[in-house]
Amino acid sequence: MSAILFPHSPNSQPLSPNHLVNLPPTAASKQASNAIKAVAGYEIIKGLGALAVAIAVLLWHERLPHIVARIIHTMHHVFGNFFVQPLDNLGHYADRVSQNWLMAFWFIIGYTLLRFVEAYGLYKDRTWAYWYSVLGYGIFIPVELYAIISGRFELVTLLTFLLNVVVVVVVYLNMKKKGLLGQGSKA
């Protein structure tokens, strides 16, 4: 590779590409990558979905089991036995939420805020958001893998597992690229 000369420097000594690794970060390297922005967008979608659920719990908590039962019936009719376990779980949770709707509402609002805060941090390229994402998604990978291996196979569980792995890998690679994993982690 060719050497780089800086004509206005007093020494005007050529630099090899290896010297460029130690240069201070540029404005471009301080911005979130497109992959990280995609993860932030995913977090916003999750937050908006959770917000919609929180509003539904607030407005229709008394009729929630009936509404969810109709949704489950329609889903069974459309998809057959494809999503049996997740839909049955949804019915069970609807019953419990309607009994403790206020606590469920605030729990969902807290979850929503966490999603939006994480999305903001990732979009703004904050170090804490990288760590939060890796730990927040990574902690569920063994649980989901165990569910896939030991339980009845469910496509929803497999897709959730794969999506979490993709998010962890994307965030980890960006952390490595930015040198957030320690001195030995720079590529």
Solvent accessible surface area in square Angstrom, and as a share of the most:
residue,aa,sasa,rsa
1,M,213,0.95
2,S,93,0.60
3,A,56,0.43
4,I,66,0.33
5,L,110,0.55
6,F,92,0.38
7,P,107,0.67
8,H,183,0.82
9,S,41,0.26
10,P,135,0.85
11,N,114,0.59
12,S,49,0.32
13,Q,117,0.52
14,P,81,0.51
15,L,45,0.22
16,S,42,0.27
17,P,44,0.28
18,N,120,0.62
19,H,99,0.44
20,L,66,0.33
21,V,98,0.56
22,N,128,0.66
23,L,95,0.47
24,P,107,0.67
25,P,91,0.57
26,T,87,0.51
27,A,79,0.61
28,A,77,0.60
29,S,55,0.36
30,K,127,0.54
31,Q,119,0.53
32,A,9,0.07
33,S,33,0.21
34,N,127,0.65
35,A,44,0.34
36,I,0,0.00
37,K,75,0.32
38,A,68,0.53
39,V,11,0.06
40,A,3,0.02
41,G,28,0.27
42,Y,62,0.24
43,E,0,0.00
44,I,78,0.40
45,I,120,0.61
46,K,47,0.20
47,G,0,0.00
48,L,97,0.48
49,G,37,0.36
50,A,12,0.09
51,L,61,0.30
52,A,60,0.46
53,V,76,0.44
54,A,0,0.00
55,I,83,0.42
56,A,23,0.18
57,V,4,0.02
58,L,75,0.37
59,L,109,0.54
60,W,109,0.38
61,H,35,0.16
62,E,148,0.66
63,R,141,0.51
64,L,17,0.08
65,P,40,0.25
66,H,112,0.50
67,I,47,0.24
68,V,13,0.08
69,A,54,0.42
70,R,159,0.58
71,I,85,0.43
72,I,23,0.12
73,H,131,0.58
74,T,74,0.43
75,M,60,0.27
76,H,55,0.24
77,H,155,0.69
78,V,97,0.56
79,F,92,0.38
80,G,35,0.33
81,N,128,0.66
82,F,107,0.45
83,F,38,0.16
84,V,34,0.20
85,Q,72,0.32
86,P,35,0.22
87,L,13,0.07
88,D,73,0.38
89,N,60,0.31
90,L,76,0.38
91,G,20,0.19
92,H,98,0.44
93,Y,121,0.46
94,A,5,0.04
95,D,67,0.35
96,R,134,0.49
97,V,31,0.18
98,S,26,0.17
99,Q,138,0.61
100,N,72,0.37
101,W,70,0.24
102,L,96,0.48
103,M,139,0.62
104,A,15,0.12
105,F,24,0.10
106,W,153,0.54
107,F,155,0.64
108,I,25,0.13
109,I,34,0.17
110,G,32,0.31
111,Y,76,0.29
112,T,3,0.02
113,L,104,0.52
114,L,90,0.45
115,R,23,0.08
116,F,65,0.27
117,V,79,0.45
118,E,1,0.00
119,A,3,0.02
120,Y,118,0.45
121,G,0,0.00
122,L,0,0.00
123,Y,121,0.46
124,K,93,0.39
125,D,25,0.13
126,R,102,0.37
127,T,65,0.38
128,W,119,0.42
129,A,0,0.00
130,Y,1,0.00
131,W,102,0.36
132,Y,75,0.29
133,S,0,0.00
134,V,25,0.15
135,L,115,0.57
136,G,29,0.28
137,Y,12,0.04
138,G,23,0.22
139,I,119,0.60
140,F,110,0.46
141,I,34,0.17
142,P,83,0.52
143,V,95,0.54
144,E,22,0.10
145,L,74,0.37
146,Y,154,0.58
147,A,42,0.32
148,I,37,0.19
149,I,130,0.66
150,S,65,0.42
151,G,43,0.41
152,R,155,0.56
153,F,121,0.50
154,E,18,0.08
155,L,54,0.27
156,V,60,0.34
157,T,34,0.20
158,L,48,0.24
159,L,97,0.48
160,T,55,0.32
161,F,30,0.13
162,L,84,0.42
163,L,73,0.36
164,N,12,0.06
165,V,47,0.27
166,V,84,0.48
167,V,6,0.03
168,V,27,0.16
169,V,72,0.41
170,V,32,0.19
171,V,0,0.00
172,Y,90,0.34
173,L,100,0.50
174,N,15,0.08
175,M,1,0.00
176,K,69,0.29
177,K,151,0.64
178,K,60,0.25
179,G,20,0.19
180,L,50,0.25
181,L,52,0.26
182,G,41,0.39
183,Q,154,0.68
184,G,83,0.80
185,S,16,0.10
186,K,109,0.46
187,A,119,0.92
